[in-house]
Amino acid sequence: MYINSQWRILTVGDGDLSFSSSLLQHHNPRHLTASVYDDYDTLANKYGDEYYQELKTQGCEVLTGFDITQPDSWGALQPNSFDVVIFQFPLIPSFRSQEEFQEQCAEIGINAMNRQLLRTFLINAFKHYLDPNGAQLAFITSKDVKPYREWSIETSLTVGTDINYLGSMAFDIERFPGYKVRNVDRDKHVRETQGITYVWSLQSAIADLQDSAALQEVVSLPYYLGEGYCPLCRTGPFASERDKLEHEQAKKHRTTLGYEQRWLDHIAASEPV
């Protein structure tokens, strides 16, 4: 992940705040505001408040009970005051009961609910938090394994918006000493898997961005968005039309296509023009 020390950064949903702590200590951004979804008592009971206290001691603004999807949280920050907004390894919490699942998820499915979280993050980041005169970047770091790769992060999150996916870059956790990737529900570490940081902007090309030269060195479009590939399944290139047809008839593709169609139906139903 590329970080410019001149950036004003907002971190969202930062678990135990260890990412924000490492970011502040080892990359020294011009300004950092850190936020977590849990309220303070939940944060302290789940993870302890070591990083919370450390950040506060260093003069960093820390917001607890910050929900990127809720308008009440938007007013907690000065609007349009950041260069970059970062969401690390997002994942909706697991459901506490079958009844809760049926109430919240049965109609659209967990796949679409995770996509909705990320879509809402991106829309609100550009609408409320990012300075139009700044770097104007949104980063989401995720994993290249199930279920994360089934969200079609590169192609599906910004359908019908003016937000552009510019590419991705490797997330090297070694550059963030002390960072613990936490389980969304409890005080456990997530199994270490190579992370990928996805990059969005209102600009349509990296060349139009501030820090364009530095970003061009590390950010690129993945091969499977090229011609002759199936971007949903990250498969290809196809040797022939028959090869492509066989792929499209395979169970994996039909399952992935089902996720995609359900997601598009959800957007059409919940965000009417």
C-alpha positions in Angstrom: 0.0 0.0 0.0 1.4 3.4 -1.0 1.1 6.1 1.6 2.1 9.7 1.1 3.2 11.4 4.3 1.4 14.6 3.2 -2.0 13.0 3.1 -4.8 13.6 5.5 -6.2 10.1 6.2 -9.4 8.7 7.7 -9.4 5.0 8.6 -12.7 3.3 8.8 -13.7 0.2 10.8 -10.2 -0.4 12.2 -11.0 -3.2 14.6 -8.6 -2.8 17.6 -7.0 0.4 16.0 -3.7 -1.4 15.5 -3.6 -0.4 11.8 -4.1 3.2 12.6 -1.5 3.1 15.3 1.1 1.5 12.9 0.1 4.0 10.2 0.7 6.9 12.5 4.0 5.6 13.9 5.6 4.3 10.7 4.2 6.5 8.0 3.6 9.7 9.8 0.7 11.2 7.7 0.0 14.9 7.9 -3.2 14.2 9.7 -4.9 11.0 10.8 -8.4 10.4 12.1 -9.1 6.8 13.2 -12.6 5.2 13.6 -14.0 2.0 14.8 -17.5 0.6 14.5 -17.7 -0.6 18.1 -18.5 1.8 20.9 -15.7 2.4 23.4 -16.9 -0.2 26.0 -17.2 -2.9 23.3 -13.8 -2.0 21.9 -12.2 -2.2 25.4 -13.9 -5.4 26.3 -13.2 -7.1 23.0 -9.6 -6.0 22.3 -8.5 -3.7 25.2 -7.9 0.0 24.7 -4.1 0.0 24.3 -4.1 1.4 20.8 -7.0 3.8 21.5 -5.1 5.4 24.4 -1.8 5.4 22.4 -3.5 7.3 19.5 -5.2 9.8 21.8 -1.9 10.4 23.6 -0.3 11.3 20.3 -3.1 13.8 19.5 -4.9 11.6 17.0 -8.7 12.0 16.7 -10.4 8.6 17.4 -14.0 8.0 16.8 -15.8 5.1 18.4 -19.3 3.9 17.4 -18.6 5.2 13.8 -20.9 3.6 11.2 -19.9 4.5 7.7 -23.5 3.5 6.5 -25.3 5.9 8.9 -25.9 9.6 8.4 -25.5 10.3 12.1 -21.8 9.4 11.8 -21.2 11.8 8.9 -21.7 14.8 11.0 -18.9 13.7 13.4 -16.3 14.9 11.0 -15.6 18.1 9.1 -16.9 17.5 5.6 -14.5 17.0 2.7 -11.4 17.2 4.8 -9.4 14.1 3.8 -7.2 13.0 1.0 -7.6 9.3 1.5 -10.2 7.1 3.2 -9.0 3.5 4.1 -11.1 0.5 5.0 -9.1 -2.6 6.0 -10.4 -6.1 5.5 -14.1 -5.2 5.7 -16.6 -8.0 6.4 -20.1 -7.9 7.9 -20.5 -9.4 11.3 -21.9 -12.9 11.6 -25.5 -13.3 12.6 -26.3 -14.2 16.2 -29.3 -16.4 15.3 -31.2 -17.8 12.3 -34.0 -15.3 13.1 -31.5 -12.4 12.7 -30.3 -13.9 9.4 -33.8 -14.2 8.1 -34.6 -10.7 9.1 -31.6 -9.0 7.6 -30.1 -11.2 4.9 -32.4 -13.9 3.5 -33.7 -11.8 0.7 -30.4 -10.6 -0.7 -27.8 -13.0 0.7 -24.5 -12.5 2.6 -22.6 -11.9 -0.7 -24.7 -8.9 -1.6 -24.8 -7.6 2.0 -21.0 -7.4 2.0 -21.0 -5.7 -1.4 -23.6 -3.2 -0.1 -21.3 -2.3 2.8 -18.4 -1.6 0.5 -20.6 0.3 -2.0 -22.0 2.5 0.8 -18.5 3.1 2.1 -17.3 4.3 -1.3 -20.3 6.5 -2.0 -20.1 8.1 1.4 -16.3 8.5 1.2 -16.5 10.6 -1.9 -19.7 12.4 -1.0 -18.9 13.4 2.6 -15.2 12.9 3.5 -12.8 13.4 0.5 -11.6 16.9 -0.4 -12.3 17.7 -4.1 -9.0 19.5 -4.1 -7.0 16.8 -2.5 -5.7 13.4 -3.6 -9.3 12.1 -3.6 -8.7 8.4 -3.1 -10.5 5.5 -1.4 -8.7 2.3 -0.5 -10.2 -1.0 0.4 -7.9 -3.8 1.4 -9.2 -7.3 1.1 -8.1 -10.9 0.5 -7.8 -12.9 -2.6 -9.7 -15.9 -1.2 -13.3 -16.9 -0.7 -15.6 -15.3 0.2 -13.9 -12.0 -0.5 -13.0 -12.7 -4.2 -16.7 -13.6 -4.8 -17.7 -9.9 -4.2 -16.4 -8.8 -7.6 -14.9 -5.8 -5.9 -13.3 -4.4 -9.1 -16.4 -4.4 -11.3 -19.6 -4.3 -9.2 -19.3 -1.9 -6.4 -19.7 1.4 -8.2 -22.2 0.5 -10.9 -24.3 3.6 -11.8 -22.0 6.0 -10.0 -19.2 8.4 -11.1 -16.6 6.6 -9.0 -13.9 4.8 -11.0 -11.9 1.7 -10.1 -8.3 2.4 -11.0 -6.5 -0.8 -10.1 -5.0 -2.5 -7.1 -1.7 -2.8 -5.3 -0.2 -5.3 -2.9 -0.7 -4.8 0.8 2.5 -5.7 2.5 1.7 -6.1 6.2 5.4 -6.0 7.0 5.3 -2.3 6.3 2.8 -1.9 9.2 4.6 -3.4 12.2 2.2 -4.3 15.1 -0.9 -4.4 12.9 -3.2 -7.3 13.9 -5.9 -8.2 11.3 -8.8 -9.0 13.7 -11.8 -11.2 13.3 -14.8 -8.9 12.9 -16.7 -10.6 15.9 -14.1 -11.5 18.5 -10.7 -11.1 19.9 -8.9 -13.4 17.5 -6.5 -12.8 14.6 -7.6 -13.5 11.1 -5.4 -16.1 9.3 -2.7 -14.2 7.5 -3.4 -14.2 3.8 -1.9 -11.9 1.1 -3.8 -8.7 1.0 -4.7 -6.6 -2.0 -5.5 -2.9 -1.7 -8.1 -1.7 -4.3 -8.1 1.9 -5.4 -10.9 4.2 -6.5 -11.2 7.8 -7.5 -13.5 10.3 -9.2 -10.7 10.6 -11.8 -10.8 8.1 -14.6 -7.0 7.5 -14.8 -4.1 7.4 -12.5 -2.3 9.9 -14.7 -4.9 12.5 -13.6 -4.2 12.1 -9.9 -1.9 13.9 -7.5 1.0 11.5 -6.8 0.4 10.0 -10.2 4.0 9.0 -10.8 4.3 7.2 -7.5 0.9 5.5 -7.8 1.6 4.3 -11.3 4.6 2.4 -10.0 2.5 0.3 -7.7 -1.1 0.4 -8.9 -2.2 -1.6 -11.9 -5.3 -3.2 -13.4 -5.5 -7.0 -12.9 -4.9 -9.3 -15.9 -8.4 -10.8 -15.7 -10.0 -7.5 -16.7 -8.4 -7.8 -20.1 -10.0 -9.0 -23.3 -10.7 -12.7 -23.5 -11.1 -13.3 -19.8 -14.1 -13.8 -17.5 -13.7 -11.1 -14.9 -16.2 -12.6 -12.5 -14.3 -15.9 -12.2 -10.8 -14.5 -13.0 -10.5 -17.1 -15.7 -8.9 -17.0 -19.1 -7.7 -16.2 -21.6 -10.1 -18.4 -23.6 -8.5 -20.3 -26.5 -11.7 -20.3 -28.5 -15.5 -19.6 -28.4 -16.0 -23.2 -27.4 -13.6 -22.8 -24.5 -15.5 -19.7 -23.4 -18.9 -21.5 -23.7 -17.7 -24.4 -21.7 -16.6 -22.1 -18.9 -19.9 -20.2 -18.9 -21.8 -23.5 -18.5 -19.6 -24.7 -15.6 -21.1 -24.7 -12.1 -18.5 -22.2 -10.8 -19.4 -19.6 -13.4 -23.1 -20.1 -13.0 -22.8 -19.7 -9.2 -20.7 -16.5 -9.6 -23.1 -15.2 -12.2 -26.0 -15.8 -9.8 -24.2 -13.6 -7.2 -23.8 -10.9 -9.8 -27.4 -10.9 -10.9 -28.7 -10.9 -7.4 -26.5 -7.9 -6.6 -27.7 -6.0 -9.7 -31.3 -6.8 -8.9 -30.7 -5.5 -5.4 -29.2 -2.2 -6.6 -32.1 -1.8 -9.1 -34.7 -2.4 -6.3 -33.1 -0.4 -3.5 -31.6 2.5 -5.5 -34.3 3.5 -8.1 -33.4 6.1 -10.6 
